[in-house]
Amino acid sequence: MSTQRYSLSELCTMSSQPISKIRELTKAGLLPCEQSGMYTQDALLMLNRMSHMERLGCSKEQIQKFLSKSIL
């Protein structure tokens, strides 16, 4: 079974997160990205949860803690 792959622009559109934020999270090692530069469904789910946490009023620290636990 193959996993869906997304480009940076697709991930940006589908998650409603700016490209700069996605690049920042990827560079920090908090958002999983394949060597090819493509993102998996796990990355999309993480970004969608992050967006939801932002809407709920979670602090940046809470969101970062969630993201760092998600990649373990």
RAKAJO-V229491 format. One record per residue. N is the residue number from 1. RES is the residue in one small letter. PHI is phi in whole degrees, 0 to 359 (none if undefined). Layout:
# RAKAJO-V229491
n->{N N}
res->{RES RES}
phi->{PHI PHI}
This chain:
# RAKAJO-V229491
n->{1 2 3 4 5 6 7 8 9 10 11 12 13 14 15 16 17 18 19 20 21 22 23 24 25 26 27 28 29 30 31 32 33 34 35 36 37 38 39 40 41 42 43 44 45 46 47 48 49 50 51 52 53 54 55 56 57 58 59 60 61 62 63 64 65 66 67 68 69 70 71 72}
res->{m s t q r y s l s e l c t m s s q p i s k i r e l t k a g l l p c e q s g m y t q d a l l m l n r m s h m e r l g c s k e q i q k f l s k s i l}
phi->{none 269 263 297 243 231 281 301 294 296 298 300 296 287 260 62 255 293 304 299 293 295 297 299 294 293 298 283 81 269 240 293 224 283 302 287 93 267 249 265 297 300 296 297 297 298 294 294 294 298 299 296 297 297 296 281 91 293 285 300 296 296 293 296 297 300 297 292 287 292 270 284}
